Amino acid sequence: MTSEARGVLTAAAVLAALGLVTGCGGADQGGEKADQDEGSATKPLSASALERAALAKTDLKGYGIDKLTEREFNGGKDAKALRPECRPLAALMGTGVDPAPRASVYRSYGAASGRDAGVSGVVRLSSYGPGDAERTVGDLRKAVSACGGGFAVTDGSGKRADVAKVTSLAAPAAGDEALAYTMVDGGKGKAVIAFTVVRSGPRLTVAFGVNLTNPTRSAVPEAVVDRQVRKMEAADG
């Protein structure tokens, strides 16, 4: 990966996705915010219930699936946009999101074969308190609309990483509501990271996608989103 392809990709969540090529992944995630009772779609799922709802190695043919810890996901850093209206977009790439989820778990994925070969990424499943998942999606929609021309980001250590462009995409017909968009690195490589967010009641499925073979043509595979959302929604059963 060239240095130009790392501008947006310096966000720790995306680096975790890129780490798939070297086998990044491993232990169960720690640091859950709360261990709520498992229950219906009106209640937050506990971290242990989210773990059971998350993608497993055998769920997607042609994909490698691994667990990530919270620290592996964000490297102890949180991206921050310099423009307040763009902060939801930057925050999504770390764990310093507002409102904070009650619990989150993480999976990395990588397509080794098929039409998505070369695409890697991260899926974060989060369980929220009343109204917080809806607010998160609403804040992201506003930020995508307000920040289409790009914005400046720091990666948590003060390093600057500009986003050149934010583009809204057609959202999948999944969950109670969904949105999708891409962000383009401000470097001359113009690397792209793709995002899909699906809300199912008080839970969010957030998927990142990068194309390691052609960073300008990144996407979140439909198969990943479809399988993960179905597993998340089946958790009520």
C-alpha positions in Angstrom: 0.0 0.0 0.0 1.5 3.3 -1.0 1.7 6.3 1.4 -0.8 8.2 -0.7 -3.3 5.4 -0.1 -3.0 5.8 3.6 -4.4 9.3 4.2 -8.0 8.4 5.0 -6.7 4.9 5.7 -4.6 6.0 8.6 -7.7 5.9 10.8 -7.1 3.0 13.1 -10.3 1.1 12.1 -9.2 1.1 8.5 -5.7 0.0 9.4 -7.2 -2.9 11.2 -8.9 -3.8 7.9 -5.7 -3.5 6.0 -4.0 -5.7 8.7 -6.0 -8.6 7.3 -3.3 -9.3 4.8 -0.9 -10.1 7.7 -3.4 -12.0 9.7 -4.5 -9.2 12.1 -7.2 -10.5 14.4 -7.5 -12.8 17.3 -8.8 -12.5 20.8 -12.3 -11.8 22.0 -13.0 -8.1 22.4 -12.8 -6.5 25.8 -13.9 -3.2 27.3 -17.7 -3.7 26.9 -19.6 -0.7 28.1 -22.3 -2.7 29.8 -23.6 -6.3 30.0 -27.3 -5.8 29.4 -29.9 -8.5 29.6 -30.4 -10.3 26.3 -33.8 -9.8 24.9 -36.1 -8.5 22.3 -35.5 -6.0 19.6 -36.5 -3.2 22.0 -33.6 -4.0 24.4 -29.8 -3.7 23.9 -28.0 -6.9 23.4 -25.1 -7.8 25.7 -21.6 -8.1 24.4 -21.9 -11.9 24.8 -25.1 -11.9 22.7 -23.4 -9.7 20.1 -20.5 -12.1 19.9 -23.0 -14.9 19.1 -24.6 -12.7 16.5 -21.4 -11.7 14.8 -20.0 -13.3 11.6 -18.3 -16.7 12.1 -15.5 -18.3 10.0 -18.0 -20.6 8.3 -20.7 -18.0 7.5 -19.3 -16.8 4.2 -17.8 -19.0 1.6 -14.6 -17.5 0.1 -14.1 -15.1 3.0 -11.7 -15.1 6.0 -13.4 -14.0 9.2 -11.5 -13.1 12.4 -12.3 -11.6 15.7 -10.9 -8.2 16.6 -10.5 -6.7 20.1 -11.5 -3.1 20.6 -7.8 -2.1 20.8 -7.0 -3.9 17.5 -9.9 -2.0 16.0 -8.8 1.5 16.9 -5.2 1.1 18.1 -6.0 3.2 21.1 -6.6 6.3 18.9 -9.7 8.1 17.8 -10.0 10.1 14.6 -11.4 13.6 15.0 -12.7 16.0 12.3 -11.7 19.6 12.6 -15.1 20.7 11.4 -17.8 19.9 14.1 -20.4 19.0 11.5 -18.1 16.3 10.1 -17.2 14.7 13.4 -19.7 11.8 13.2 -17.9 10.6 10.0 -14.5 10.6 11.6 -15.7 9.3 15.0 -17.2 6.2 13.3 -13.6 5.1 12.4 -12.7 4.8 16.1 -14.5 4.1 19.4 -15.1 7.7 20.5 -18.5 7.9 19.1 -21.3 10.0 20.6 -23.7 8.6 21.7 -21.6 5.7 23.0 -23.0 2.2 22.5 -23.7 0.0 25.5 -21.6 -2.8 24.0 -19.7 -3.5 20.7 -17.9 -6.4 19.1 -15.7 -6.5 16.0 -14.9 -8.8 13.1 -12.4 -8.4 10.3 -13.2 -9.9 6.9 -11.3 -10.5 3.7 -12.4 -12.0 0.4 -9.9 -14.5 -1.0 -11.9 -15.5 -4.0 -14.9 -14.6 -6.1 -16.0 -11.2 -7.4 -15.0 -9.4 -4.2 -11.4 -10.9 -4.1 -9.1 -8.3 -2.7 -11.7 -6.5 -0.6 -11.1 -6.4 3.1 -12.7 -4.6 6.0 -14.1 -4.5 9.5 -17.6 -5.1 10.8 -18.6 -3.5 14.1 -21.8 -4.6 15.9 -23.1 -2.2 18.5 -26.0 -2.2 20.9 -27.4 1.1 22.0 -29.6 2.6 24.7 -33.1 4.0 23.8 -33.0 6.4 20.8 -29.2 6.4 20.5 -29.0 4.1 17.4 -31.5 6.3 15.6 -29.6 9.4 16.6 -26.3 8.0 15.4 -27.8 7.2 11.9 -29.4 10.7 11.8 -26.1 12.4 12.7 -24.3 10.4 10.0 -26.8 11.4 7.4 -26.4 15.1 8.2 -22.6 14.8 8.1 -22.6 13.0 4.7 -24.8 15.9 3.4 -22.7 18.6 5.0 -19.2 17.3 4.3 -19.4 16.2 0.6 -16.5 18.6 -0.2 -14.2 16.9 2.3 -12.8 17.8 5.7 -9.6 17.6 7.7 -9.0 14.9 10.3 -6.5 14.1 13.0 -5.9 10.5 13.9 -5.7 10.8 17.7 -2.0 11.4 17.8 -2.2 14.7 16.1 -1.3 13.4 12.6 -3.4 15.1 9.8 -5.3 13.1 7.3 -7.5 15.0 4.9 -10.7 13.6 3.4 -11.1 15.0 -0.2 -14.7 13.9 -0.8 -17.7 12.2 0.8 -20.2 10.6 -1.5 -23.6 9.2 -0.6 -24.4 5.7 -2.1 -27.6 3.8 -2.6 -28.2 2.1 0.8 -29.1 -1.6 1.0 -32.7 -2.6 1.6 -31.9 -3.9 5.1 -32.9 -3.4 8.7 -35.1 -0.5 9.8 -33.0 2.1 8.0 -29.6 2.1 6.3 -27.1 4.4 4.7 -24.0 4.0 2.6 -21.2 6.3 1.5 -17.6 6.5 0.5 -14.7 8.8 1.7 -11.8 9.6 -0.6 -8.3 10.2 0.7 -6.9 13.6 0.1 -3.5 12.3 -1.1 -2.7 11.9 -4.8 -3.5 8.2 -4.7 -7.2 9.0 -4.0 -7.7 5.8 -2.1 -11.4 5.1 -1.2 -12.9 3.6 1.9 -16.6 2.5 1.8 -19.1 2.4 4.6 -22.4 0.8 5.1 -24.5 1.3 8.3 -27.7 -0.6 9.0 -29.9 -0.1 12.0 -32.0 -3.0 13.4 -33.9 -1.6 16.3 -31.4 -0.4 18.9 -28.4 -2.0 17.2 -26.1 -1.0 14.4 -24.2 -3.1 11.9 -21.3 -0.9 10.7 -19.2 -2.3 7.8 -16.0 -0.7 6.4 -14.5 -1.9 3.1 -11.3 -1.3 1.2 -10.0 -2.8 -2.0 -6.4 -3.8 -1.5 -5.8 -4.5 -5.2 -7.3 -1.3 -6.4 -7.8 1.3 -3.6 -9.8 3.6 -5.8 -12.5 1.0 -6.3 -13.4 0.1 -2.7 -16.8 -1.3 -1.6 -18.5 -3.1 1.2 -19.6 -6.5 -0.2 -23.3 -7.0 -0.3 -22.8 -10.6 0.9 -21.1 -9.4 4.1 -23.8 -6.9 5.0 -26.7 -9.3 4.1 -25.3 -12.2 6.2 -24.4 -10.0 9.1 -27.7 -8.2 9.3 -29.6 -11.4 9.1 -27.6 -12.9 12.0 -28.0 -9.7 14.0 -31.8 -9.7 13.6 -32.0 -13.5 14.3 -30.5 -12.8 17.7 -34.0 -12.0 18.9 -34.9 -15.6 18.4 
